[in-house]
Amino acid sequence: MSAPGMLSFTQQGWEQVLAKMKRALVYLDAACAESLHWSCGSTRLLEAVGGPACHLREFEPTAVGGGAEQPKAVFVLSCLLKGRAVETLRDIICRSHFQYCVVVTAVNHPVHLTANHVPAAAAAEMEGQPVFEQLEEKLCEWMGNMNYTAEVLHVPLLLAPVAPHLALTPAFASLFPLLPRDVHLLNSIRPDKRKLGSLGEVDATALTSELLLQIRCLVSGLSSLCEHLGVREECFAVGSLSRIIAGDLANYAPAKNRRKTATGRASIVFVDRTLDLTGAVGHHGDSLVEKIFSVLPQLPGHTNDVMVNMMELTALRTEDENQNVVAPGCLAQSNDTAAKALWEALLNTKHKEAVMEVRRHLVEAASRENLPIKMSMGRVTPGQLTSYIQLFKNNLKALVNHCGLLQLGLATVQTLKHPQAAKWDNFLAFERLLLQLPLPPTLDALSLPWALMACSGHCYNLPPVPILTPLPLSS
């Protein structure tokens, strides 16, 4: 096994899940699908399922059930097994012919007890996992025979590891800090208590039960990560919601027990996302990856990947009726070593060096396949990269061998040629000009970034702010 880290934490969790998938009909929710997408990829899932066909479906109320030839199902969910999730499980199972159901949840059993309003003292005295055991009985009941097999287990599928030292939390992409206007809403749901005057006065007792549960789900996942890393953490916070999350992790009972035996140490710094809202619409970053995310369309169902048009490698014409014929490419290449190396280089280098790195990888790949490549030095252009990529077009073996690399190359070309990318320097110049102007009396230095954001946001079609949940770094 590799050294403990975010990638090994996620891959270890997925190996537990994949071990249950042999010849199964697999249902994934969007967050778990994104975690699999970045850590193992669909190829590993296909290998785990085996058999002549893999039936992978989105977990939703209208999902197609299993027929008589599909007796086994595996459900992989990022959420609590409560409310709508359980209703969807029931609906799918009742219209299927399953005899063996496995339900995997990324939320551990103590959080399920909290969600079911079990007092902490009573929870500490419980034996086994009664919430999961009760659901197993329900699963058998919905399958129509109490002698059928049902399993409910917890696996901490918290992260989508974009790189060895960068991971995202897709299940919490909607977790956003409180704003000053939210204080009024919080006061309205607690009429009999002291009124809150500002965000600084908000604590856990003032939050809604839904938000508290979401925080506890995040905390339980982070605690599992710290357990995998073998560290006892110190928590620090910047911002009102971050302070509540850090406090919940510090006081989380399983985390307290874990910290007693942990040998390593780590610091976790939580920062409210509102403190960097302007970064999402600024153009001062010299990063090719930032531009790729800004101009290419989002991959459906994902919060942190884009669609790459693969028509360039086919004989199809780029007409509207063909747009959905070829499956889109993407940035995540978990099973391609060369593509992963290029992706990490793109994340860690400036725009000019990143484009040159793309060219270098394409030239080396073409040379290995003995393709008739014409070397050229100097400035890298989209046309030059396109000419290298098209060398692979009519060579199926080379195309298959370097498919991941070609997807990243096409993402680069399509970004450089995109009409919005041409406006990047114009917006950067405009932002610098604004910073040089004397501030009017109504616009102080603190509010200037918000003015920049407003100007850029109205002129530029930008994606939502990505969530980068701060993670501990081993000391």
N, C-alpha and C positions, 0 to 999 in steps of 0.2 A: 504494500500500500504506500502511496506517496505521503510526504510529510503532511501533518495536519494543516489544513488551510480551507479557504472558502470553497474552492473547487472540489477538493476531496470530500468535504462535508456534504455537498450537494450530490456528488456522484455516489457516495456511500448510501445516501438515502434512496436514490433512484434504483440502485442495485437491489435493495430490499423489495421495492415495488415491482421491478421487472421480474424478480424471481416468482412472483405470483401470477404472471401474465400468460403462461404457456397455453396456447390454443384458446385464448379468451377474447371476448368482445370487450373492447376497452373504451371507457368514457372518461374524458378529461375536461375539467373546466379551464377557462382561459389562462388563469394564473399558473396552474400546474403545467399546462401545455407550453407556456413560455419558459418555465424553469427547465423542462425537458429539452426544449429547443436549443438553449444555450449550453446545457451541461452534457447531454448524451446524444441528442438528435434522434430523428425518426428511424434512422438505420438501426440503432441499438434496440429500439422498441420492436421493430420488425423481426430482428433476430430473437428477441425474447418470446414473442408470441409464437413464432414458428408456424408450421402448417402451410397449406397452399395459399391462404389469403389472410390478410390482416384487416380486421374491421375496427377502425378507429373512428369514434364519434364524439361530437361536442356534447357536454353535459348540459342539457337544457330541457324544459318541459316537453318540447315537441320532438325530441330525439327519437329516432326509430328504435324499436325494441328488438330483441333477439328472437329468431325463429327456432323451430324444433331442432335444427342442425347446429344451434349455438347454445349449448347448455351452461356455459360459464361466462360470467361477466366480472370485470374489475372496474370499479369507480375510483378515480383519483381526484380528490377535492381539496381545495385550499381553505375552505371555510368550515365553520362550525356545523356539526350534524344536527341542525335544528331549523325549525321553520320551513322556509321555502325549499331548502336543500333536501330535507327529508320528504317533503311532498313530491318533489321531482323524482327522487329515488323510487318512491312508491308507484308513481305513475308509469315510469319506465319498466319496472319489474312486473307490474300487474298485466302489462300488455305483451310480456315476453314469455319464453318457455325455459327460463333459467332454472338450474338445479344446484348451482354453486355460485354464490355471490361474495366478492371481496370488496369491502369499502375501505379506502385509505384516506385518512384526513391529516392535513398538515397541522391541525390544532390538537394539542395534547389533552388527556383526560381531565387533569385539574381545571383547565379552562372550561371544559364542558360542565363540570360541577358548578363552577361560578355562574355560567350561563343559565343553569337550572336552579339558581338561587339556593344552593346547598351551603349552609354556614361553614366557615373554615374549620371550626372545631369538629363538626360532624364529618366533614370530608377527611380530616386527618385520621379518624377512627375507622373509615371504611376499608374493607378488604376487596381486592380485585378492582375491576373497572365496571361498575354497575351501569353507567350510561351506555357504554359500548355493548355490554351483554344484553341489555334490554333491546337495543337496536338489532342485534343479531337475531333475537326471537322474532322481531317484527319482519325482518328480511325473509325468514322462513315462512312466516304467515303470508306474506305477499307472494312468495313463490308458489304457495298452495300446498305445501307439505312440510310439516315440522321436522321431518327426518332429512330434509335437504341440508346442505352445508352453507353456513354463512360465517364470514369473518369480518370483524371491524378492528382496525389497528391504526396507530398513529405513527407517521413518519414525518420528520421535520423538513418538508419541502419548501423552505422559506425563500431560497435565493435563486436568482438567474445569474450565473457567473459569466459576465461579459468578458472578463480577462482574469488571470490568476489573482490579481490584487484589486479587482473591481467587481462588485456584485450588486445587482438590483433586487428590489422586492416587489414584483409585479402585483402581488395580492394587496399591497398597500399603496398602490398608485393614486388612489383617491383620498388617502389620509392627508389632510391639509390643515395647517395650523389655524387656530382661531383668529379672527380679525376683530378690531374694536367694535364693529357693529354687532358682533355675536354676543357681546355682553348683555345687550338688551334682550336678546332671545333667551339667554340663560336666566336672566332675572324673571322672565315671564313664566318659566316652568317651575320656579321655586318661589311662589308668592308669599309663603309664610316664613321665609328666611331673610336674613340681612341682604340688602341689595349690594351687588357688586359695583364698584365704581370704575374699575379699569381691568384690563387683561392681567395686570400684575397681581390682582387679588383672586384670580381664578385658580382653584385647586381641583383635585379629583372629585371631591364631593359635589362640585357645581356642574359637572359634566353629565350629559345624558347617558343612560345605561348602554345605548348602542355604541357610542364613542368609547366608553370605558371598556367594553368587550373587545372592540377593535384594537385598542391599545394593549390589552392583556394578550391578545393573540400575537401581536408583534413582539411583546416582551417574552412570551414563552418560546418563540422561535429564536430570538437572540440569546436566550439562556441556553438553548440546545446547542447553538453555535459555540458559545463559550465553553460548554462541556466538551464538545468535540476538540476544541483547541487546547483544553486543559488549563484554562486560565481563570483567575478570579479578577473580576473587573472593578474598576473605579469609574463611576458615572459622572459626567459633566454635562451641563446643558446651557444653551443660549436660546432664549425664547420661552414663552409661556407654556406652550404645549410640550416642548422638549423637556422642560422642567418636570412636568407631570409624568412623562414617559420614563425619564431617568429615575425619578422617585419610585415608580412602580417596579422597575427592574431591581432597584436596590432593595426593596422590601418584599420581593417575590419569594414566597416560601421555598419552592424547589431551588431557586438560585442561592438562597442562604445556605442550604444544606450542601450544595455543590461547592460553594466558595470555601467551605471548611477543609476540603481535601485537595483543592486545586493547587498545583505546584507552580504554575506560571502566573504572570501578572499582565494585565492589559488595561488600557484606558479607552472608554467609549465616550465620544463627544457627540451629543445630539444638538442639531442646529435647526431651528425653524426654517422651513422653505421660504417663508415670506421675506427672509433676510437676503435672498438672492433672486428675487423676482426679475430684477432688471437684467440679470445675466442671461436670461432666456431670450431676450430680444436685442441684446447688444451685438455689435459686429466687430468688436475689437479683438476677438480671439482668432489666432492664426492657426486654425485646426481644420484639416480636411474632413474629419469625422463630423465636426460640428456643422459643416456646410452640407454634408450628405444627409444628416438628420433634418436639416432645415428645408431642403428643397425636394427630396424624394418622398413619394406618398408612403404613408404608414402601412405596415403589413397588417392585414385585418386580424383583429383579436389580440394584437400585441401592443405593448406600450413602449417598447424600445428596440424596434427593428423596422426596416423599410422594405418596400417592394422594388426589386431590380428587374427592369424589362429585359427579357432574354431573347427577344425576337432577332437580335443581331446575329445570333448563332444558328438561326434556322433559315430555311428557304422561303418562309412566308413574307409577304409584304406587310409593311407597317400600316395597315388600314384599320379603321375603327372596328370592323367586324371580326378582326383577328386578335384584338387586344386581350381577350380572355381565353384564347386557345392554348397558349403556352403558360405553364405555371410560373409565377414570378420567382426570381432569385431573392437572396437575402444576405445579411451580413454575418449571421451566425454560421460558423463552419466547424462544428465541434469534432468532426471525424476526419478533417483534412489538416494534416500537420503543417504543410506549407502555407495554406490559407490562414491558419491560426497565427503563424509567425508574422505574416503580412498584416493581419488585423491588429495585432499587438503593436507593430511598428507604426501603423497609422494612428493609433491612440496616443503614442508617446512622442511623435515628431511633429514639427511644424508643417504647414501646408506644402511648401516647396519641396522639402525633403520627403514628405509622404508621397507626393506624385512621382518623384524620382524612384522611390522604393517600389511603387507599383510597376513602373517600367522595368526595373531590374528583375523583379520576380517573373514578369511576363517573358522577358528575353531569356532568362535561365530555363524556364519551362519549355519554351519553344526550341531551345538548343538541345535539351535532353530528348525531345521528341524528333529531332532532326528535321525540323520545319524550316523552310527557306526564308529565314528572317534577315532583313536588311538593317544593319546597325546604323544608328544616327545619334549624334551627340547634340549637346546644347539644350535649349529649352524644350521641355516636354509639352506636347500639345494633345488635345483630345483626338485629333485625326491620327497622330502617330500611335497612340495607344489602341485606337480602333483597328488600325492596320495590323498590329500585333495580335489582337484578339481574333480577328477574322482568319488568321492562319490556322486556327484550331477548328474552324467551321466544318470543313469537309473531312476531318480526320476523327472518326468516332472514338478510337482508342485514346488519342490525345485529349479529346473533349472530356471523356469520362475521367481520365487520370487527373485532370486539372480543373474540374468543374467549379470547385470552391474558389480557387484563385481567379477564374474567369468572372465569377459573380462579383467579386470585389473590384476587379478591373472595370467591369461594366458600370458598377455603382460610381466609380471615380469618373468615368467618361460622361455618364449621364448627368452627374453633378456639375462638371466643368462646362457642359454645353447647355445647361438649363438656363432659361431666360432670367430667372430670379437670381442665379449666382452672379450674373453680370452686374447686378445692382448692389452687390455686397460692398464693393469699394466705395460706391457712391454714398451708401448709408454710413459707412465708417467715417468718411470725410465730413458728412453732415454732423455726426456725433462729436467729432473733434472740434468742429467749428462752434457748436453750441457750448462746449466746455470753455472756449476762449472768450465767449461773450460776457460782458459784465452782467451780473444778476440783477434783474428788476427787484424792487422792494417786496413784491408778492411772491418771489421765488428764491428761497434760500438754498444753501448748498446741499441740504439734506433732501430737499424735494426735487432737485435737478434730475437725479436718475429716474424718477418717476415721469418727469416730462420727456426724457429721452425714450423711455419705454412706450409712452403714449404715442409719440411721433412715429417710432419704428413700427409699433404694433398696428397702426392704422394703414401703413404703407406696405407691409410685408406679411405674407401668409406664413405664420410661424406655428410650430407644433406646441402642444401644452408643455408646461415645465416638467421635465422628467424627475422622478423621485430617486434620489440617491441616499438611502438610509445610511447614516454614518455607522461604520463597523469598527470593532476593536482591532488594533494592530498589536501583535505580540511583541513584548519588549525583549 
